[in-house]
């Protein structure tokens, strides 16, 4: 029993089970690039200044895993928008903030909040 608690505390301290999406990185803060090619398709990109996802037309890619381009608005919001826990109201609130300090009260989703 004590080993399980100790392992859980160590994993939490190292951020191994933070509940955050491993796909998400600093690329949510980057300006998306049009890319090369003739096959222009509709996608979504996150604007950190507005804290909002918007339509972004771009050249189709084979891999979207490390760019600020998403195939739909839901994935964009899920991947880049942040939330914080408000102890006064007991609820999670959407915020505009970079995810640069894992010790802050900032989460990737309502579920992990």
Backbone bond lengths (Angstrom), bond angles and torsions (degrees), N, CA, C in turn:
res aa  C-N    CA-C-N  psi(-1)  N-CA   C-N-CA  omega(-1)  CA-C   N-CA-C  phi
1 X - - - 1.452 - - 1.523 110.78 -
2 X 1.335 116.32 -44.80 1.460 120.62 -179.41 1.528 111.33 -67.00
3 X 1.357 115.93 -34.44 1.461 119.75 178.38 1.526 110.70 -64.31
4 X 1.343 116.75 -41.03 1.467 120.85 -179.56 1.525 110.78 -64.02
5 X 1.313 117.01 -42.26 1.466 120.93 178.99 1.522 110.03 -65.25
6 X 1.329 116.54 -44.57 1.460 120.97 179.31 1.527 110.98 -61.33
7 X 1.328 117.39 -44.89 1.471 121.16 178.91 1.525 111.05 -63.03
8 X 1.316 116.95 -39.60 1.465 120.91 178.92 1.521 110.68 -64.24
9 X 1.331 116.98 -43.56 1.463 120.85 179.37 1.526 111.82 -64.95
10 X 1.319 116.84 -40.59 1.467 120.53 178.51 1.522 110.41 -65.24
11 X 1.328 116.89 -44.87 1.470 120.75 179.37 1.523 111.03 -61.74
12 X 1.326 116.82 -41.19 1.468 120.19 179.12 1.528 111.07 -66.35
13 X 1.333 116.55 -40.70 1.467 120.24 179.82 1.523 111.81 -64.86
14 X 1.318 116.58 -34.92 1.464 120.68 179.64 1.519 112.44 -84.37
15 X 1.317 117.29 -6.58 1.458 120.65 179.47 1.510 113.30 77.96
16 X 1.322 117.64 20.13 1.456 120.70 -177.83 1.515 112.71 -71.90
17 X 1.310 117.17 -23.74 1.463 119.61 -179.93 1.522 109.08 -131.81
18 X 1.308 115.71 53.75 1.462 120.43 -175.58 1.511 113.00 -75.72
19 X 1.345 117.79 -14.99 1.452 120.63 -177.61 1.516 112.18 80.67
20 X 1.315 117.12 6.43 1.453 120.26 -179.16 1.519 110.28 -92.63
21 X 1.302 115.49 152.24 1.446 122.41 -178.90 1.526 109.32 -72.27
22 X 1.352 119.32 119.06 1.457 120.24 -177.97 1.527 112.76 -67.21
23 X 1.339 118.06 -18.99 1.463 121.88 179.24 1.523 111.27 -68.88
24 X 1.305 116.79 -27.78 1.455 121.15 -173.83 1.516 110.31 -76.92
25 X 1.300 116.14 134.82 1.448 121.43 177.58 1.508 109.43 -145.08
26 X 1.316 115.49 -162.23 1.453 120.19 179.21 1.517 112.29 -68.55
27 X 1.331 117.87 -10.50 1.468 119.28 -178.27 1.523 111.82 -63.39
28 X 1.313 119.65 -17.75 1.470 121.23 175.52 1.524 110.68 -64.96
29 X 1.320 116.84 -21.92 1.457 121.18 -179.71 1.526 112.15 -92.85
30 X 1.340 117.54 -5.47 1.459 121.96 -177.65 1.525 111.83 -90.42
31 X 1.321 115.55 153.76 1.463 121.64 175.66 1.523 108.46 -76.80
32 X 1.330 118.73 127.91 1.465 120.52 -179.01 1.529 111.32 -69.10
33 X 1.313 116.12 151.58 1.460 122.25 -179.83 1.522 109.97 -106.96
34 X 1.334 116.36 143.09 1.459 121.61 178.81 1.520 110.98 -60.51
35 X 1.307 117.91 -42.22 1.452 121.99 -178.69 1.516 111.56 88.00
36 X 1.334 116.48 -176.63 1.457 121.72 -178.30 1.513 110.25 -113.60
37 X 1.309 115.67 145.82 1.454 120.81 177.49 1.510 111.38 129.35
38 X 1.329 114.77 164.31 1.466 120.64 -177.73 1.523 112.95 -95.39
39 X 1.307 116.79 -16.43 1.467 120.81 -176.74 1.533 109.23 -83.59
40 X 1.331 116.61 86.58 1.464 121.97 -178.85 1.527 108.92 -86.32
41 X 1.326 116.16 127.32 1.464 121.61 -176.76 1.528 110.20 -128.85
42 X 1.319 114.86 161.22 1.464 121.58 177.85 1.525 109.45 -82.89
43 X 1.314 115.53 134.07 1.451 121.47 175.26 1.521 108.76 -142.54
44 X 1.307 115.81 -169.64 1.462 121.36 -179.81 1.515 108.77 -132.11
45 X 1.326 116.23 146.69 1.451 122.28 178.80 1.531 108.74 -138.24
46 X 1.323 115.93 151.88 1.461 121.68 -178.54 1.525 110.23 -97.21
47 X 1.329 116.84 132.59 1.463 123.04 174.69 1.529 107.44 -106.46
48 X 1.349 118.34 107.34 1.468 120.28 -176.56 1.527 113.78 -67.21
49 X 1.325 117.86 -25.79 1.466 119.76 179.08 1.522 111.76 -69.86
50 X 1.328 116.19 -33.93 1.464 120.95 179.07 1.522 112.45 -96.91
51 X 1.344 116.73 -10.83 1.465 123.09 -173.87 1.524 109.68 52.77
52 X 1.327 115.16 51.75 1.460 120.04 -175.60 1.525 110.14 -150.93
53 X 1.324 115.70 146.30 1.455 121.37 173.53 1.523 108.85 -92.01
54 X 1.316 116.74 142.23 1.461 121.68 -178.12 1.524 110.04 -136.90
55 X 1.339 116.15 160.67 1.464 121.70 179.04 1.525 108.74 -68.16
56 X 1.343 115.60 135.55 1.459 121.52 179.61 1.523 108.73 -139.27
57 X 1.324 116.47 113.88 1.465 121.12 177.43 1.523 108.47 -83.31
58 X 1.330 115.81 135.04 1.459 121.22 -173.80 1.527 110.37 -152.09
59 X 1.324 115.95 165.61 1.462 121.12 174.57 1.529 108.12 -73.05
60 X 1.323 115.67 132.35 1.477 120.81 -178.39 1.528 110.31 -55.31
61 X 1.314 115.00 140.80 1.460 121.97 177.59 1.521 110.31 -118.84
62 X 1.320 115.37 160.39 1.464 119.34 174.97 1.528 110.49 -89.10
63 X 1.337 116.80 -20.67 1.465 120.78 -178.23 1.531 109.68 -139.62
64 X 1.315 116.37 121.57 1.466 122.00 -179.88 1.530 111.74 -108.64
65 X 1.310 117.90 12.71 1.462 120.65 -168.44 1.526 115.33 -70.80
66 X 1.317 119.32 -19.85 1.469 118.47 -177.33 1.527 112.71 -132.37
67 X 1.330 116.48 35.82 1.461 121.40 177.86 1.520 109.82 -130.98
68 X 1.309 115.55 159.07 1.464 121.59 176.97 1.531 109.12 -83.75
69 X 1.326 115.40 52.24 1.464 122.66 176.54 1.527 107.01 -137.34
70 X 1.323 115.71 130.85 1.457 121.54 -178.64 1.521 109.05 -127.16
71 X 1.316 116.42 156.34 1.462 120.63 -177.57 1.520 112.72 -78.93
72 X 1.344 117.32 -21.06 1.469 119.93 178.55 1.530 109.83 -149.84
73 X 1.324 115.24 164.94 1.464 121.11 -176.20 1.528 111.83 -65.48
74 X 1.328 116.93 -37.03 1.464 120.77 -179.82 1.536 110.80 -58.85
75 X 1.343 116.85 -48.22 1.466 120.24 -179.32 1.525 111.72 -64.62
76 X 1.327 116.57 -35.79 1.464 120.63 177.49 1.528 110.52 -63.07
77 X 1.321 116.66 -49.88 1.469 120.62 179.30 1.518 111.33 -62.58
78 X 1.315 116.36 -43.03 1.458 121.16 -178.93 1.527 111.12 -65.58
79 X 1.323 116.18 -36.76 1.454 120.33 -175.50 1.513 115.60 -81.70
80 X 1.340 117.29 -29.64 1.466 118.77 -170.20 1.523 116.16 -120.96
81 X 1.304 118.99 -23.16 1.472 118.94 -178.00 1.517 109.53 -79.38
82 X 1.314 116.85 145.33 1.458 122.74 -175.55 1.522 111.47 -114.86
83 X 1.325 115.90 157.48 1.464 121.78 177.09 1.528 109.13 -134.14
84 X 1.323 115.86 158.43 1.459 122.10 176.07 1.527 108.58 -133.92
85 X 1.320 115.85 153.38 1.460 120.50 178.65 1.521 109.27 -89.73
86 X 1.324 115.95 126.66 1.465 122.22 177.76 1.526 108.11 -101.51
87 X 1.345 118.36 105.24 1.460 120.55 -177.49 1.529 113.50 -65.90
88 X 1.319 117.27 -22.26 1.464 120.67 179.50 1.523 111.18 -66.77
89 X 1.338 115.62 -44.93 1.469 120.27 -179.11 1.523 112.43 -96.09
90 X 1.340 116.84 -16.83 1.458 120.31 -177.83 1.519 112.65 74.44
91 X 1.337 116.82 22.78 1.465 120.98 -177.47 1.527 110.33 -127.66
92 X 1.326 114.66 162.25 1.456 121.16 173.89 1.521 108.70 -92.34
93 X 1.334 116.43 135.65 1.457 122.20 -176.90 1.519 110.43 -121.78
94 X 1.334 116.69 142.00 1.463 120.98 175.45 1.523 109.08 -69.59
95 X 1.338 115.60 138.59 1.464 120.27 -179.70 1.524 110.45 -135.97
96 X 1.305 114.96 166.79 1.453 123.04 174.33 1.521 107.10 -111.19
97 X 1.323 117.81 99.43 1.462 120.14 -177.80 1.518 109.99 -159.05
98 X 1.329 117.39 143.65 1.464 119.42 175.54 1.522 109.92 -74.41
99 X 1.306 116.28 148.96 1.461 122.19 179.67 1.526 108.72 -92.37
100 X 1.336 116.79 66.79 1.457 120.11 -174.24 1.523 113.82 -102.10
101 X 1.319 118.46 -13.85 1.458 121.82 -177.72 1.523 109.20 -132.22
102 X 1.353 117.53 106.40 1.465 120.03 -177.00 1.522 114.40 -65.14
103 X 1.341 118.65 -13.03 1.461 120.26 179.57 1.523 112.09 -84.64
104 X 1.328 117.92 -10.68 1.460 121.04 179.19 1.519 110.43 -75.75
105 X 1.299 115.98 164.94 1.459 123.73 -179.87 1.535 109.23 -83.97
106 X 1.340 116.10 60.59 1.461 122.16 -177.59 1.522 108.54 -129.48
107 X 1.340 116.09 132.53 1.459 121.74 -177.25 1.524 110.22 -130.73
108 X 1.325 116.32 160.19 1.460 121.74 -179.83 1.522 112.73 -82.83
109 X 1.315 117.67 -20.09 1.468 119.42 -176.99 1.521 110.66 -153.23
110 X 1.328 115.82 164.79 1.465 120.67 175.21 1.520 110.64 -61.96
111 X 1.318 116.86 -34.87 1.462 121.20 -178.43 1.522 111.11 -64.03
112 X 1.334 117.64 -46.23 1.467 120.04 -179.48 1.527 111.99 -75.29
113 X 1.333 117.64 -20.80 1.460 122.09 177.07 1.516 108.57 -69.62
